[in-house]
Amino acid sequence: MSTRDQQKIISPLKYLKSAVNQVVLVKIKDGTEFIGVLEMADHTMNLVLTDCEAIDSNGNKIAKYGKVLIRGSHIVYVSVNYGQVAPEIIH
């Protein structure tokens, strides 16, 4: 067996669900990014973020929300370790 075969393969959804209660960045199709604490992710990748900020494609803060629901079909990508990668940007 190769090293790759020996590694445990984790599905993207399980990886996303393991990020619950962590700060994530979610980019949606219109270019808007949301930074907040991941509260929930379901099987269609609908996400609920709390203490969330919306940022436009130029990096300007648009709004601050208490809780948002982001539909999975609108998501381009999710950065699940965003609080560790860019802690100076968070709130």
C-alpha positions in Angstrom: 0.0 0.0 0.0 1.2 3.5 -0.8 1.3 6.3 1.8 -1.8 7.8 0.1 -3.8 4.6 0.6 -2.9 4.4 4.2 -4.1 8.0 4.9 -7.7 8.2 6.1 -9.8 9.8 3.5 -12.3 12.4 4.9 -15.2 13.5 2.9 -15.5 17.3 2.3 -18.8 17.4 4.2 -17.3 15.6 7.3 -14.4 18.0 7.2 -16.8 21.0 7.0 -18.9 19.6 9.9 -15.7 19.2 12.0 -15.2 23.0 11.7 -18.4 23.8 13.7 -17.7 26.5 16.3 -14.7 27.7 14.4 -14.3 30.9 12.4 -14.7 30.3 8.6 -14.7 32.4 5.5 -17.4 31.6 2.9 -17.3 33.1 -0.6 -20.5 33.1 -2.7 -21.0 33.3 -6.4 -21.5 37.1 -6.5 -18.1 37.7 -5.0 -19.3 38.5 -1.5 -17.4 36.9 1.4 -18.9 36.1 4.8 -16.6 35.7 7.9 -18.2 34.2 11.0 -18.5 31.3 13.4 -19.8 28.1 11.7 -22.9 27.0 13.7 -24.3 24.4 11.4 -23.8 22.6 8.0 -26.3 20.3 6.5 -26.0 17.6 3.8 -26.5 20.1 1.0 -23.9 22.4 2.4 -26.3 25.0 3.6 -24.4 26.9 6.3 -25.5 28.9 9.4 -22.9 31.5 10.6 -23.1 33.6 13.7 -21.4 36.8 14.6 -21.0 37.3 10.8 -19.6 40.1 8.7 -20.2 40.5 4.9 -17.3 41.8 2.8 -17.6 42.8 -0.8 -15.2 41.7 -3.6 -12.9 44.7 -2.9 -12.5 43.8 0.7 -14.8 46.5 2.1 -17.1 45.6 5.0 -20.7 45.7 3.9 -22.6 44.7 7.0 -22.5 42.9 10.3 -25.1 40.2 11.1 -25.9 38.2 14.2 -26.8 35.1 12.2 -27.0 34.2 8.5 -28.1 31.3 6.5 -26.1 30.7 3.3 -27.6 28.4 0.8 -25.2 25.7 -0.4 -25.9 26.2 -4.1 -24.5 29.8 -3.8 -21.2 28.8 -2.2 -18.0 28.9 -4.3 -15.7 27.8 -1.4 -15.3 27.7 2.3 -12.0 28.3 4.2 -12.5 26.3 7.4 -9.3 27.4 9.2 -9.7 31.1 8.5 -9.5 32.1 12.2 -6.0 30.5 12.3 -4.8 31.8 9.0 -6.0 35.4 9.3 -6.7 36.2 13.0 -6.0 39.9 12.5 -9.0 40.2 10.1 -11.6 38.7 12.4 -13.8 41.3 14.0 
